[in-house]
Amino acid sequence: MSLLGKTGRAPAARESGFAAHRAGVDRLLASYRAIPRDANVRLAKKTSNLFRARAKSDAPGLDVSGLTRVISVDPSAKTADVAGMTTYEDLVAATLPYGLVPLVVPQLKTITLGGAVTGLGIESTSFRSGLPHESVLEIDVLTGSGEILTATPDGEHADLFRGFPNSYGTLGYSTRLKIELESVLPYVALRHVRFHDLGELQATMARIIADRSYDGERVDYLDGVVFTAQESYLVLGRQTDEPGPVSDYTGMDIFYRSIQHDSDKPERDRLAIHDYIWRWDTDWFWCSRAFGTQNPSIRRMWPKQYRRSSFYWKLIALDHKYHIADKLEARKGNPPQERVVQDIEVPIERTAEFVRWFLDEIPIEPLWLCPLRLRDSEATSRPWPLYPLEPGRAYVNVGFWSAVPTVPGQPDGAANRAIENKVSELDGHKSLYSDSYYGKDEFAELYGGDVYTELKKRYDPDQRLLDLYSKAVQRK
């Protein structure tokens, strides 16, 4: 493995971090060798942020228990070496004391760095910093052939480096990632800007992406929420070191409700940088309402340590296992629900069109908006083939996470299929962490095609790992 780079940590502490990491890698390799040759290689991981089901397997999985720590932080170079299964919660906890954070920190604490890179992640810095894989400097990957290879933008395995994002473990699993960090100030000053028209919202996002400012103020963070076609908001954040009172949305107050206001004048708010980074986690955006925890009486009794996305995800997993929600709906005489949990991207100029269609056709609200653009880098000449966004073009991620009633006589996944068709019509993509229904040819056209086939031949010649279509669509 390549373990290069100077560090701001004491040499003994750095060496201790790498020694522990090497021990974790040794356990990983031993577990790989224990998997029968005729069994697919999978992670032995009890938790996940994926929302698609997968077939059960009796074969042992990869032991990644030793790959959950930040190995080393170099504050002078603004880089960190991080084990692949390290959560962003732990990563931020290690870097923030230096006044540093990853360039993109996905919204939920238990998303792992390796998961965000191989499965894509996004946040309110993505309009200026792109996606998490764009700030990766090198990756150590356990490939399907059982080798650990170091992939860099210009090295022998540059094709793996660029093909790894959105491969979802079908080319291998990251054991270590070296990433860039950026400096942050202690606070974030927020403005919540209301819109009555989706076209105006779209145009304002485009201007902010181009100018990095709004109404004379710098914009460091940009996302938004759509409640209805007549009520939507952009949330604009600016880093600051000015002292002053800050809000707390880990208690009785709920962040997304704080955004709403009646005035056409922007509302102001302030958060500590740590609380801004995790502002969506306490209520899993707004999904906590499904469990009643936005009811003040219930919220007051709900232990604070369980007000976090990872706990709500456990409740969702129980529902998937025992079909609790469908049984409750059946008692009311209602049909089963179709899960519609997706993040999609469309070009920014098609955003209002997609949102209007969605609000008319799919009974889910609110919607999350997160603009993004690939970083100004060598991506123009060397694109990311498994999720081919156009360099220099702005997109908007639209997130929606709920369920809708099924309609008798319609095919399985009717709402999700309609969304896929609309997104393709608008020259967009969708993330693959949840249910997908694409045909094989369309899927190949959208997610890598011949480039992916060649990567599989080179790095997984014996097909020890499932292919992307089998995982994302066939749920194997």
C-alpha positions as CSV (number, residue, x, y, z in Angstrom):
1,M,0.0,0.0,0.0
2,S,1.1,3.6,-0.6
3,L,1.3,5.4,2.7
4,L,2.9,8.7,1.5
5,G,2.7,12.2,2.8
6,K,4.0,14.3,5.7
7,T,1.8,14.7,8.7
8,G,1.2,17.3,11.4
9,R,0.7,14.5,14.0
10,A,3.5,13.2,16.1
11,P,5.4,10.4,14.2
12,A,4.6,7.8,16.9
13,A,0.9,8.6,16.8
14,R,0.9,8.4,13.0
15,E,2.7,5.1,13.0
16,S,0.3,3.7,15.6
17,G,-2.6,4.7,13.4
18,F,-1.1,2.9,10.4
19,A,-0.2,-0.2,12.5
20,A,-3.7,-0.6,13.6
21,H,-4.9,-0.1,10.0
22,R,-2.5,-2.8,8.8
23,A,-3.9,-5.2,11.3
24,G,-7.4,-4.4,10.1
25,V,-6.3,-5.0,6.5
26,D,-4.8,-8.4,7.5
27,R,-8.1,-9.4,9.1
28,L,-9.9,-8.3,5.9
29,L,-7.6,-10.4,3.7
30,A,-8.0,-13.5,6.0
31,S,-11.8,-13.2,5.7
32,Y,-11.5,-12.9,1.9
33,R,-9.5,-16.1,1.8
34,A,-12.2,-17.9,3.9
35,I,-15.0,-17.2,1.4
36,P,-15.7,-20.2,-0.8
37,R,-14.6,-19.8,-4.4
38,D,-18.1,-20.3,-5.7
39,A,-19.7,-17.7,-3.4
40,N,-20.0,-14.0,-4.1
41,V,-17.8,-11.7,-2.0
42,R,-19.8,-9.4,0.3
43,L,-19.3,-7.3,3.3
44,A,-20.0,-8.8,6.7
45,K,-21.7,-5.6,7.8
46,K,-24.8,-5.4,10.0
47,T,-25.8,-1.8,9.1
48,S,-26.2,0.0,5.9
49,N,-27.6,3.3,4.4
50,L,-28.9,1.4,1.3
51,F,-32.6,1.2,0.8
52,R,-32.7,-1.6,-1.7
53,A,-33.2,-5.2,-0.6
54,R,-30.7,-7.9,-1.4
55,A,-30.7,-11.6,-1.5
56,K,-29.5,-13.4,1.6
57,S,-26.3,-15.4,1.5
58,D,-25.0,-18.1,3.9
59,A,-21.4,-17.5,2.9
60,P,-19.1,-15.7,5.3
61,G,-18.5,-12.0,4.5
62,L,-15.6,-9.7,4.5
63,D,-14.4,-8.6,8.0
64,V,-14.2,-4.9,7.9
65,S,-14.3,-4.4,11.6
66,G,-10.7,-3.1,11.6
67,L,-11.3,-0.4,8.9
68,T,-13.4,2.0,10.9
69,R,-11.0,4.7,12.0
70,V,-9.3,7.9,10.9
71,I,-5.7,6.8,10.4
72,S,-3.9,10.1,10.2
73,V,-4.7,13.8,9.8
74,D,-2.2,16.2,8.3
75,P,-3.4,19.7,9.2
76,S,-0.5,21.5,7.3
77,A,-1.2,19.7,4.0
78,K,-5.0,19.6,4.7
79,T,-5.3,15.9,4.0
80,A,-6.4,12.8,5.9
81,D,-5.8,9.1,5.5
82,V,-9.0,7.3,6.4
83,A,-10.1,3.7,6.6
84,G,-12.9,2.9,4.2
85,M,-15.6,2.0,6.7
86,T,-15.0,5.2,8.8
87,T,-18.3,7.1,9.3
88,Y,-18.4,10.8,8.5
89,E,-19.4,11.3,12.1
90,D,-16.0,10.0,13.2
91,L,-14.2,11.6,10.4
92,V,-15.5,15.1,11.2
93,A,-14.8,14.5,14.9
94,A,-11.1,13.9,14.0
95,T,-10.7,16.8,11.6
96,L,-12.8,19.6,13.1
97,P,-10.5,20.2,16.1
98,Y,-7.9,21.3,13.5
99,G,-10.5,23.7,11.9
100,L,-10.8,21.3,8.9
101,V,-13.5,19.2,7.3
102,P,-13.9,17.1,4.2
103,L,-14.9,19.2,1.1
104,V,-18.3,17.4,1.0
105,V,-19.8,16.0,4.2
106,P,-23.0,14.0,3.4
107,Q,-26.0,14.8,5.6
108,L,-26.2,11.6,7.7
109,K,-23.7,10.7,10.4
110,T,-23.3,7.0,9.7
111,I,-22.6,7.3,6.0
112,T,-19.1,6.0,5.5
113,L,-16.4,7.7,3.5
114,G,-15.9,4.5,1.4
115,G,-19.7,4.3,0.9
116,A,-20.0,7.9,-0.2
117,V,-17.2,7.4,-2.8
118,T,-18.3,4.1,-4.2
119,G,-22.0,5.0,-3.9
120,L,-21.9,8.8,-4.3
121,G,-22.8,11.5,-1.7
122,I,-23.8,15.1,-1.9
123,E,-24.3,18.1,0.3
124,S,-24.7,21.9,0.3
125,T,-21.0,22.4,-0.7
126,S,-21.5,20.4,-3.9
127,F,-22.3,23.5,-6.0
128,R,-18.6,24.5,-5.5
129,S,-16.9,21.2,-4.4
130,G,-18.7,18.6,-6.5
131,L,-19.1,15.1,-5.1
132,P,-17.0,13.3,-2.4
133,H,-14.9,11.2,-4.9
134,E,-13.5,14.4,-6.5
135,S,-11.5,15.3,-3.4
136,V,-10.0,11.8,-3.1
137,L,-6.2,11.8,-3.8
138,E,-5.7,8.0,-3.8
139,I,-7.5,4.9,-2.8
140,D,-6.4,1.4,-1.7
141,V,-8.9,-1.1,-3.1
142,L,-9.4,-4.7,-2.3
143,T,-10.4,-6.0,-5.8
144,G,-12.4,-9.0,-6.7
145,S,-9.2,-10.9,-7.4
146,G,-8.1,-10.5,-3.8
147,E,-5.4,-7.9,-4.4
148,I,-5.1,-4.6,-2.6
149,L,-4.2,-2.0,-5.2
150,T,-3.4,1.7,-4.8
151,A,-5.4,3.7,-7.4
152,T,-4.4,7.3,-8.2
153,P,-5.5,9.8,-10.9
154,D,-2.3,9.2,-12.9
155,G,-0.9,5.8,-11.9
156,E,-1.1,2.3,-13.2
157,H,-4.7,1.9,-11.9
158,A,-6.0,5.3,-13.0
159,D,-8.9,3.5,-14.7
160,L,-9.9,2.0,-11.4
161,F,-9.6,5.3,-9.7
162,R,-12.0,6.9,-12.1
163,G,-14.3,3.9,-12.4
164,F,-14.6,3.3,-8.7
165,P,-17.3,6.0,-8.0
166,N,-20.8,4.6,-8.3
167,S,-19.5,1.1,-8.6
168,Y,-21.2,0.1,-5.2
169,G,-18.6,-2.6,-4.3
170,T,-18.8,-4.3,-7.7
171,L,-15.1,-3.5,-8.5
172,G,-13.8,-3.8,-5.0
173,Y,-13.9,-2.2,-1.6
174,S,-11.9,0.7,-0.4
175,T,-9.6,0.0,2.6
176,R,-8.0,3.4,2.7
177,L,-8.7,6.8,1.1
178,K,-6.5,9.8,1.2
179,I,-8.6,12.9,0.9
180,E,-8.4,16.7,0.7
181,L,-9.7,18.8,3.6
182,E,-10.8,22.4,3.7
183,S,-10.6,25.1,6.4
184,V,-13.8,26.2,8.1
185,L,-14.8,28.9,10.5
186,P,-16.7,28.3,13.8
187,Y,-20.1,29.4,12.7
188,V,-22.5,29.4,9.7
189,A,-24.8,32.4,9.1
190,L,-28.0,31.3,7.3
191,R,-30.5,33.1,5.2
192,H,-33.8,31.3,4.3
193,V,-35.1,32.8,1.0
194,R,-38.7,32.1,0.1
195,F,-40.0,31.7,-3.5
196,H,-43.6,31.6,-4.7
197,D,-42.6,30.4,-8.2
198,L,-40.4,27.4,-9.1
199,G,-39.0,29.1,-12.1
200,E,-37.7,32.0,-10.0
201,L,-36.2,29.5,-7.6
202,Q,-34.4,27.7,-10.5
203,A,-33.1,31.0,-11.9
204,T,-31.8,32.1,-8.5
205,M,-29.9,28.8,-7.9
206,A,-28.2,29.2,-11.3
207,R,-27.1,32.8,-10.5
208,I,-25.7,31.7,-7.1
209,I,-23.8,28.9,-8.6
210,A,-22.2,31.3,-11.1
211,D,-21.6,34.1,-8.8
212,R,-21.0,32.3,-5.4
213,S,-23.0,35.1,-3.8
214,Y,-26.6,36.4,-3.3
215,D,-27.7,40.0,-2.7
216,G,-24.1,41.1,-2.1
217,E,-23.2,38.3,0.4
218,R,-20.9,35.4,-0.2
219,V,-22.5,31.9,-0.3
220,D,-20.5,29.0,1.0
221,Y,-23.4,26.5,1.4
222,L,-26.5,26.1,-0.8
223,D,-29.5,23.8,-0.6
224,G,-33.3,24.1,-0.5
225,V,-36.7,22.7,0.3
226,V,-39.9,22.6,-1.7
227,F,-43.1,22.3,0.3
228,T,-45.5,23.1,-2.6
229,A,-45.2,24.7,-6.0
230,Q,-46.1,28.0,-4.3
231,E,-43.8,27.6,-1.3
232,S,-40.2,26.8,-1.7
233,Y,-36.9,28.0,-0.1
234,L,-33.2,28.3,-0.7
235,V,-31.0,28.0,2.4
236,L,-27.9,30.1,2.0
237,G,-24.9,29.6,4.4
238,R,-21.9,31.8,4.9
239,Q,-19.0,30.8,7.2
240,T,-18.2,33.4,9.9
241,D,-16.1,33.7,13.0
242,E,-18.3,36.5,14.4
243,P,-19.4,35.5,17.9
244,G,-23.1,35.5,18.8
245,P,-26.1,33.3,19.8
246,V,-26.7,30.1,17.8
247,S,-29.8,27.9,17.4
248,D,-30.1,24.3,18.5
249,Y,-32.1,21.8,16.5
250,T,-31.2,18.7,18.4
251,G,-33.9,19.4,21.0
252,M,-37.5,20.5,20.6
253,D,-37.0,22.7,17.6
254,I,-36.9,21.1,14.2
255,F,-34.6,22.4,11.5
256,Y,-36.7,22.1,8.4
257,R,-39.6,23.8,10.1
258,S,-37.4,26.7,11.0
259,I,-36.9,27.4,7.3
260,Q,-40.6,28.3,6.7
261,H,-41.8,31.9,7.0
262,D,-44.4,34.1,5.5
263,S,-42.3,37.1,4.6
264,D,-40.7,37.7,1.3
265,K,-37.7,39.0,3.2
266,P,-35.0,36.4,4.0
267,E,-35.1,35.0,7.5
268,R,-31.8,34.8,9.4
269,D,-30.3,32.1,11.6
270,R,-27.0,31.0,13.0
271,L,-25.5,27.6,13.8
272,A,-22.2,26.4,15.1
273,I,-20.3,24.7,12.2
274,H,-20.7,21.2,13.9
275,D,-24.4,21.7,14.2
276,Y,-24.7,23.0,10.7
277,I,-22.9,19.9,9.3
278,W,-25.4,17.6,11.1
279,R,-28.5,19.8,10.9
280,W,-30.4,17.2,8.8
281,D,-29.4,14.1,10.9
282,T,-31.5,14.8,14.0
283,D,-34.8,14.3,12.2
284,W,-33.4,12.5,9.1
285,F,-34.4,15.6,7.2
286,W,-38.2,15.3,7.9
287,C,-38.6,11.5,7.9
288,S,-38.8,11.4,11.7
289,R,-42.4,12.5,11.4
290,A,-43.3,9.0,10.3
291,F,-42.4,7.9,13.8
292,G,-44.3,10.6,15.6
293,T,-41.2,12.3,17.0
294,Q,-42.2,15.7,15.6
295,N,-45.2,15.7,17.9
296,P,-44.0,17.8,20.9
297,S,-45.5,15.4,23.5
298,I,-43.7,12.4,22.0
299,R,-40.5,14.4,21.2
300,R,-40.2,15.5,24.8
301,M,-40.2,11.8,25.9
302,W,-38.0,10.5,23.1
303,P,-34.4,10.1,24.4
304,K,-32.1,12.6,22.7
305,Q,-29.6,9.9,21.8
306,Y,-32.2,8.2,19.6
307,R,-33.0,11.4,17.7
308,R,-30.6,10.5,14.9
309,S,-30.9,9.0,11.4
310,S,-29.2,5.7,12.4
311,F,-31.9,4.9,14.9
312,Y,-34.7,5.8,12.5
313,W,-33.1,3.5,10.0
314,K,-33.3,0.6,12.4
315,L,-37.0,1.2,12.7
316,I,-37.3,1.3,9.0
317,A,-35.4,-2.0,8.8
318,L,-37.9,-3.6,11.2
319,D,-40.7,-2.3,9.1
320,H,-39.2,-3.9,6.0
321,K,-38.7,-7.2,7.8
322,Y,-42.2,-7.4,9.3
323,H,-44.2,-5.2,7.0
324,I,-45.6,-3.2,9.9
325,A,-46.8,-0.2,7.9
326,D,-48.6,-2.3,5.3
327,K,-50.4,-4.3,8.1
328,L,-51.5,-1.0,9.7
329,E,-52.7,0.3,6.3
330,A,-54.6,-3.0,5.7
331,R,-56.4,-2.5,9.1
332,K,-57.7,0.8,7.7
333,G,-58.8,-0.8,4.5
334,N,-55.9,0.7,2.5
335,P,-53.7,-1.0,-0.1
336,P,-50.0,-1.7,0.6
337,Q,-47.5,1.1,0.1
338,E,-44.8,1.5,-2.6
339,R,-41.6,2.8,-1.1
340,V,-40.3,5.8,-3.0
341,V,-36.9,6.6,-1.5
342,Q,-34.8,8.3,-4.2
343,D,-32.2,11.0,-5.0
344,I,-32.2,12.1,-8.7
345,E,-30.2,14.7,-10.6
346,V,-31.5,16.7,-13.5
347,P,-29.8,19.6,-15.3
348,I,-30.5,22.8,-13.5
349,E,-32.6,24.2,-16.4
350,R,-35.0,21.3,-16.1
351,T,-35.4,21.5,-12.3
352,A,-38.7,23.4,-12.2
353,E,-40.1,21.1,-14.9
354,F,-39.2,18.0,-12.9
355,V,-40.5,19.4,-9.6
356,R,-43.8,20.5,-11.1
357,W,-44.3,17.1,-12.7
358,F,-43.4,15.3,-9.4
359,L,-45.8,17.4,-7.3
360,D,-48.6,16.7,-9.8
361,E,-47.9,12.9,-10.0
362,I,-46.3,11.7,-6.8
363,P,-48.0,12.5,-3.4
364,I,-44.8,13.2,-1.5
365,E,-43.6,16.4,0.2
366,P,-41.3,18.1,1.1
367,L,-38.6,17.7,-1.5
368,W,-34.9,18.5,-0.9
369,L,-32.9,20.4,-3.5
370,C,-29.1,20.3,-3.6
371,P,-27.3,22.0,-6.6
372,L,-24.0,20.5,-7.8
373,R,-21.4,20.9,-10.4
374,L,-18.2,18.9,-10.9
375,R,-15.1,20.7,-9.6
376,D,-13.1,22.7,-12.1
377,S,-10.4,20.0,-12.5
378,E,-9.2,17.5,-15.0
379,A,-12.7,15.9,-15.0
380,T,-13.2,17.6,-18.4
381,S,-10.6,15.4,-20.1
382,R,-11.0,12.4,-17.8
383,P,-14.7,11.9,-16.8
384,W,-16.2,9.7,-14.1
385,P,-17.6,7.0,-16.4
386,L,-20.1,5.2,-14.1
387,Y,-21.9,8.5,-13.3
388,P,-21.2,10.7,-16.3
389,L,-22.2,14.2,-15.3
390,E,-21.2,16.8,-17.8
391,P,-18.2,19.0,-16.7
392,G,-19.1,22.7,-16.5
393,R,-22.8,21.9,-16.4
394,A,-24.9,22.6,-13.2
395,Y,-27.3,20.0,-11.9
396,V,-29.8,19.8,-9.1
397,N,-30.2,16.8,-6.9
398,V,-33.9,16.3,-5.8
399,G,-34.4,14.0,-2.8
400,F,-37.7,12.5,-1.8
401,W,-38.1,9.7,0.8
402,S,-41.5,8.3,1.6
403,A,-44.1,5.9,0.3
404,V,-47.2,6.1,-1.8
405,P,-50.3,3.8,-2.1
406,T,-50.1,1.1,-4.7
407,V,-52.7,1.1,-7.4
408,P,-54.4,-2.3,-8.2
409,G,-53.5,-3.5,-11.7
410,Q,-50.3,-1.4,-12.0
411,P,-46.9,-3.1,-12.3
412,D,-44.6,-3.5,-9.3
413,G,-42.8,-0.2,-8.6
414,A,-45.1,1.9,-10.8
415,A,-44.3,5.2,-9.2
416,N,-40.5,4.5,-9.2
417,R,-40.7,3.5,-12.9
418,A,-42.5,6.7,-13.8
419,I,-39.8,8.7,-12.0
420,E,-37.0,6.9,-13.8
421,N,-38.7,7.6,-17.2
422,K,-39.1,11.3,-16.4
423,V,-35.5,11.7,-15.2
424,S,-34.2,10.0,-18.3
425,E,-36.5,12.2,-20.5
426,L,-34.9,15.3,-18.8
427,D,-31.3,14.0,-19.4
428,G,-30.8,13.2,-15.7
429,H,-29.6,10.3,-13.5
430,K,-30.6,8.8,-10.3
431,S,-28.6,7.3,-7.4
432,L,-28.6,3.6,-7.0
433,Y,-28.9,3.2,-3.3
434,S,-32.6,2.3,-3.5
435,D,-35.0,0.4,-5.8
436,S,-34.3,0.6,-9.5
437,Y,-36.3,-0.9,-12.4
438,Y,-34.2,-0.1,-15.5
439,G,-33.9,-2.6,-18.4
440,K,-30.4,-3.9,-19.0
441,D,-29.6,-1.9,-22.1
442,E,-30.8,1.4,-20.7
443,F,-29.0,0.8,-17.4
444,A,-25.7,0.1,-19.3
445,E,-26.2,3.3,-21.3
446,L,-26.6,5.3,-18.1
447,Y,-24.0,3.7,-15.9
448,G,-20.8,2.9,-17.6
449,G,-21.5,0.6,-20.5
450,D,-18.4,-0.9,-22.2
451,V,-16.1,1.0,-19.8
452,Y,-17.6,-0.8,-16.9
453,T,-17.4,-4.2,-18.7
454,E,-13.7,-3.7,-19.2
455,L,-13.1,-2.7,-15.6
456,K,-14.9,-5.8,-14.4
457,K,-12.7,-8.0,-16.7
458,R,-9.5,-6.3,-15.4
459,Y,-10.3,-6.1,-11.6
460,D,-12.7,-8.9,-11.1
461,P,-11.8,-11.5,-13.8
462,D,-13.4,-14.4,-11.9
463,Q,-16.6,-12.6,-11.1
464,R,-16.2,-12.9,-7.3
465,L,-18.2,-9.7,-7.0
466,L,-21.7,-9.1,-8.2
467,D,-22.0,-6.8,-11.2
468,L,-23.7,-3.4,-10.9
469,Y,-27.0,-4.4,-12.7
470,S,-27.4,-7.5,-10.5
471,K,-26.9,-5.4,-7.4
472,A,-28.9,-2.3,-8.2
473,V,-31.8,-3.7,-10.2
474,Q,-32.0,-7.4,-9.6
475,R,-31.3,-7.0,-5.9
476,K,-28.9,-9.9,-5.7
